[in-house]
Amino acid sequence: MQKIAILGKPNVGKSSLFNRFLMRRIAITSDVSGTTRDINTKIADFDGNEVELLDTGGIDDSSALFVKVKELSLKAAFSADVIVYVVDGKILPQDDDMKLFYELQSLGKPIALVVNKIDNDKEELENFVEFYSFGAKDIFPISVSHNRKVSALKLWILRQIKKDESVQLKQQLLNASSEDDFALEQLLDGKKGDEDNSIINVAIIGKVNAGKSSLLNSIIGEERAVVSDVAGTTIDPNDETYIYGDYTINFIDTAGLRRRSKILGIEKYALGRTKKMLQSADIALLVIDASEGVTDQDEKIAGLIEEYKLGCLIVLNKWDKCDKTFEEIKKEVRDELRFLHYAPFITVSALTNKRTKKILDHIITIFKEYTKRVPTGKLNDVMAYATMKHQLPSYHLKRLKIKYVTQYGIKPPRFALVMNRPEGLHFSYRRYLQNMIRQNFGFEGSPVIISARKRGERESEDESSTFSKENQ
């Protein structure tokens, strides 16, 4: 699969162009310089041609952190098949832009100079002509925010990745109006395929500096996320796709979460994006700094896993710096995170790559439990034994009776108890039945949801809205 890398200095519109190509908002865009820091990757469809689109961090030498960002951005350029270099058309050409463009040009790869923020014909006449000083063979005046002449750039990319007559026939649309431009955008963009049970969406969550980005790099065996001692380095959720056996694992390295009172500036956008990503996730890797132990903030972040009903693996990172025994840390995790009693945990060191690859096997195992279906006959046998062992308590002096039980969903596994008086099912007996289901059918790493209802009653509106991932 060919790679298209989008490069440029901070705040020139790289992430906006990335989103425009995908026709959906994936990368966070902001006026804050340096919003994108990691390499954000997505598979894009250009007229039936799948490409890997890379949104890189802004190239800047102003700090140690941005030097690291620049290093990763240039690494992306070296691995790419096509380079799109974006500059700000509102200001005069910059010498450092020219220098970097010439260096990238020397790689011998197709490269386009994209002059963004050219919002109208007047600016194209007055501002754009200055950029001919770059001597670029392929140069495009566009406005991502106004969707102006973006189609010309997309057609150029198509010519680089697929040289056939169908692309050449679209040359007549190069000077299309904005209405035609929008129609062409829809023509060139593919549709997202239906999900299946070979695709696993995994969110990596935890507090700042717990080592989430280091863990992602260690798992995939390549440095794609920026790692720094600066708290809050990751802002944009960073996607990485990893093929493991018969499964495609989509990792999302989310921004580190602080206490609400300490969330600053653009981090508030990151918090909202993180929660949105959790809605479509299947499994959460809860990363905890083992050298600090389980903190109040870890417990609050873990609450998001319970809220979104995700499968979970607790990852105790920085184990090489932990001065506690395994039994001590195990007791601490179980005591502080009792509501995640079903979640297994693993001790790792992302710094030394110790046991990080084993996380992949845990993910597959948990996902199988998260998507497991149990035959109705076996379920009812277990329920009959459970009610015989511990009889249902009465409700207002009236007898409760479970008529039958059936599984009605996965992601997470959801079971309906069809009863004569569902409102009388006590939470303690519900928990007892959950434990009986686990003892007989497993479901390690996955929540188990039991709802009581009358015959013919469908799932409530709240249940339908909360547990909709199976049909997303």
N, C-alpha and C positions, 0 to 999 in steps of 0.2 A: 504494500500500500504506500502510495507516494505521500510525502509530507510537505505541507505548506507552512512556513514559519513567518509570523508577523512580527517585525522588529521596529524599533524606533526609540526615541527619548521619552521620558515620562510625559504623560498628559497630552499626547498628540492624537489620541483616538484609536489606539490599537485594539483595546477591549471592545469598544463600540463597533469597530469593523468586524471583529470576531463574532460578536452577537448578531450583526447584520447578516453575515454569511450563514449563520445557523438559523436565522429567522426566529430566535427566541433569546431571552435574556439569561445568559449563563454566567458571564463574567461581570463582576461588580464594576460599574463605571462611576466616576466621581471627578470633581475638579481638584481633589487632593492629589498632589504629585506623588507618584510611586504607589498608587493603589494596588496594581498588580505586581506581585513579587515572585511568585512561583511560575512555573510553566504550566499553563492550563491547556489541556488537550481534549479534543472532541473529534468524533468521526463525522465528517460532513459529506453531503451528497451533492456533487456538481454534475447535473445533467446525467445521472445514472452512474457516475464515477465516484467511488468512495475514496476520500482522502483523509489523512490525519491532519487536522488543523491545530497549529500551535500558537497560542497567545503568550508572548514572552513578557517578562518584566521590563520596565523602562530602563534604558541604558544611561547610566549616570555614574560619575566618579566622585560624587560629593561626600560619601561616607563609606565606612567599611562594609556596611550591610549592602549598599547599592553596588559596590564593587563585586560582591558575591552574586548579586542579581545579574549584573552585566556578564559575568563569567558563564552563568547558566544560559543566558540569552544567546550568547555567541556560540555556545555548544549546540544549541538548537539549530542555529543557522548552518553549522557544519554538517549536521545530520539531515538537513532538509533537502528536498529536491527542487523546491521553488521558494524564493525569498521575496517577501513584500515589505519594503522599507517605507515607513510612514513618517511624514514631517508635518509641521504645523504651518498651514498656508497663511495664517494671520500675521506671521512675523517674517522678517527677511531671512534668506538662507543663512545657516550657521556653519562656520568652518568645521566644527567638530562633527556635524552631520555629514558634510562632504567627505571628510577624512574616513569616517566609518563606512560610508556608502562605497567609496573606492576600494576599501579593504574587502568588503563583502563581494564587490564586483569581481575582484581578482580570484574568487573561488571558482569562477567559470560556470556558475549556475544561472538559470534564468532569474533575473531580478527586476522588480518593478519599483520605481520611485512613485509613491502615492502622496500627493499634496492634499491633505485633508483640510476641512473648514473653508473650502472655496464654495460659498453659499449661493452665489449668483453670477451672472455674466459679467457684471462690472468688476467683481473681485477676480474673475478669471483673466480679464484683460489687464488689470492693474497689478495684481499680486502674483498670479501664477507664472507669468512670463519670466520673473526673476529666477525661477527654479530651473530654467534651461541651462543655467550655469553649471549644474551638476554633470551635464553631458550625458545624461541617461538616455539609453535607446528607447526604453519603454517608460513613459511618464504619464500619470493620470491625475487630472484635477477633479477631486470629488468632495462631496459633503455627506458624511455618514449620517449625521443627525437629520439632514433634509432628504436623504436617500437620492442624492443627485449624482448621476453618472457612475453609480456603483456597478451597474450592469456591464459597463465597458471593461472594468477591472476583472469582473468575473469571467467574461469571455476571453480575456487575455490568459487567465489562469487555465481555462479549459483548453486553450491552444497548446499550453505547455504540457498538460497531462494527457491529452488525447488529440492527436492530429488526424482528424478525419473530415469528410465533407460536411457532415451535419453541423460541425462547429463553424466552418467557414461560411455556411449559408446564413448564420446569424449575424454576420457583419453589418447587415443593413440596419440592425437595431442599435448600433453603437451610439448613435445620436438621438436615441428615443426620448420622448417626452417623459415627465415624471410618472404619468399614468402608465405608459408602456414599460417604463423602468420597473414599476411595481409588478406588472404582469409577468415580466421576464424573471423577476426575483422568485415569483411563485413557480414559474416553469422550471427554474434551475434547482430549486430546493426540493429535496426528497422528503418523504413522510417517515416518521418514526414507526418502526415495526412493532408488532405486538410482542409483549414480553412472554418468555417461556421460563420453564424451571431449570434451564441451564445457565441463566443469567442471574448473578447475585450482586446486589447493591450493598456495599459495605461502607458505613460511615465511621470515620476515626474521630472520636470526640474525647475531650478532656480539658483540663484547665491549661492556662498558658505555661509554656516551658515544661510540659510533661514529657515531651519528646515525640509528639505525633508525627511531625514531618520526618524526623530521623527514622522512625519506625517504618513509614511508608517507603523511604529510600531503601532501607534494609530489606524489606519484603520483596520489592520488585527488582532489587539488585542494580539499581541505577539512580544517580542523583538527579531527581526531577523537581523536588521541593526544596526551597531555600531553608537552610538550617542556620540558626543564629542564636546567640545568648540574649539577643534583644527580645524582650517579652512582646508578644503580639505580632511576630514576623509574618505569620500566615494570616491574610485578610480574606482573600477570595477562596471559597471552597475549591480545592484542587483535585481534579479528576484524573485517575490513571486506570487504564484497562489492562488486566493481566489474565492470560490464558493459563489455566491450570487443569490438566486432564481434560475432562469433558465439559468443564465449566468456564464461563467468562465472568471474571470478578471485576466489578467496577468499584474501585476504591475512591472515597471522597475524603480528603484530608481537610477537615473543617477548621475554622479559626478557633484558637484557644479561648475559652470562656472565663471571664473574670467575674468578680462580684458586680452586681448591677451598678453600685455606686462608683465603681472604678472604670466603667466602660467609657472610653474616650473617643471623640471624633468619629472617624469612619468605622470604628469597631462596632458601633450600634447597627450599621448595615450588615456587618458580618454575622452578628447574632441572629438577625432576622433571616439571613440566607441559610445559616446553619439549621435553624428550625425548619425551614422549608425543605432542605435536603433530607431531613429526618423523616419527613412525610412519605418519601418515596424509597427510603432505605429498607432493607430486610434485616440486616444485622448491624449492630454497633460494636465497635472495639472500644471499650472504655479504658483509656490509657491513664494509669495512675503512676505517679513518681514514687517508686518503692522506697527511695531514700528518705522521703518525707512521711510516708504512710498515708492512710486514708484521712483526708481533711473534710471539713464541712462543705467546702466548695465541690469536692469530688462527689459527695453525697447528693448535692443539689443537681449536679450535672447528670448523675445516674438517674435522677428522677425523670429526666427527659426520655430515657430508655423505657421506663415504665409508662410514661404518658403516651408514647407513640407505639407501644406494644411491639418492641423489636426483639429479635433474637440477640443474644449478648455473649461476648467473651470479654472477661476482665483481664487486661494486660498490665501486669506489674513491671513497668519499664525501669531501667537504671538499677537492675538487680545487683550489678557489680559494685554499686555504691551503698547497698543496704546492709545495715549492721544487725538486722533481726534474723532469726531462724525462720525456716519455711513454715513451721508449725505456728510460730508467733504471728507471722503476717497472714497466714490462713485464718486464724481465729479473729484477727482484727478486721479482715475483709468481711467475714461472715457476720460479725457483730454489728459493724457499721452499715453494711449494705444488705440488711436482712430481706428487703423486698426483691433483691436479685438473687435469692437463694438458689434459683434454678441455673444460674450462670456459672459455667466452669471458669477457672482462671489459670493463667500461665505466667511464669516469671521469665523475663527476657532482658537482654541488653542490646538496644539498637546500636549503641556505639561500637560494640564488639561483634555484632551480628549473632549473638548467642541465642539460639532457639527461635529466632524470628521466623524462619521458614516453616516451623511447626504450626504457626498461626494459620497457614493455608489449609492444613488438614482439619484444624478445629473449625474453620469457616465452613468447609464442605459438610462436616458432620452436623453442625448446628443447623445449616440450611436444610439438610434432609429432614431433620426433626421439625423445623419450622414449616415445612411443606408436606408433612406426613398426613396421610388419611387412614383412619381406622374403620374397618368394616362395622356396620351397625350391629350385626349379630354378636360380635365379640364385645362391643361396648355394652350391650344390654346384659350380657353374661356377667361382666364385671360389676355393673350397677346392681344387679340382683344380689350378688355376693356381698357388696358393700352395704346395702340396706338390710340384709339379713344379719350381718355382723354388728352393725350399729343402726338401730331402727331410727327412722325419721322422727324428730320431735313433733309434738302436736302444735297446732297454731290456733290460739283462742279456743282451746279445748276441742278442736276439730282435727281429724286425722289428715295427714298429708300423704299423698301417694304419687310416686313417679311412674307414669304410664310407660314411657320409653325414652331413650336418649339417642340422639343422632348427631353426627358431625356435619356442620353446615358451612364450614369455611376453613381456609388455611391462611398463612401469613398474617397473623398467627393462627394456630389451630383453635377452632371455636366449636363449642358443643352446646346443643340445646337440650335442656331437660323439660320434657313435656309433662306438666303436672296438673293436678286438680286445683291447687291453690298456690301458684308460683310466688305470690307476694309473701308467703309464709316461710320461704326457704331462708334459714339463718346463715349469716356469712361464715360461721364456724363450720357448719355442715357442708357448705359449698367448698370450703377449703379442704375438708376431709375428702370430698369426692375428687377434687383436683389431685390430691396426693395419691388416691387410688388409681386414677388414670395414669399418673406418672409411674407408679410402681409396676403397672402392667404393660404400659406402652412406651415408656421412655420420655421423650420430649425434653432431653437435657439441653439447656441453652435457649429454650423457647418458652415464652409465656403460654399458659393454657387458660382459655377463656370459657367460662360456663355461664350460660344465661338460662333462666327459668321462664317458661311461658306456657300458655294454655294451648290446647290442640287447635290448629288452624291459625294461631297468632304468629305473625312474621316478626323478624328482627326489628327492634325499635329504630327510630330515626337516628338516635345517638349512636347506636351500634353500627348502623349502616355508614354513617359519616366517619366514625373513628376507624373502622376496619375496612378500608376500601382499597388497600394496596393490591389485593389479589386481582382486581379487575382494572388496575391502572394501566 
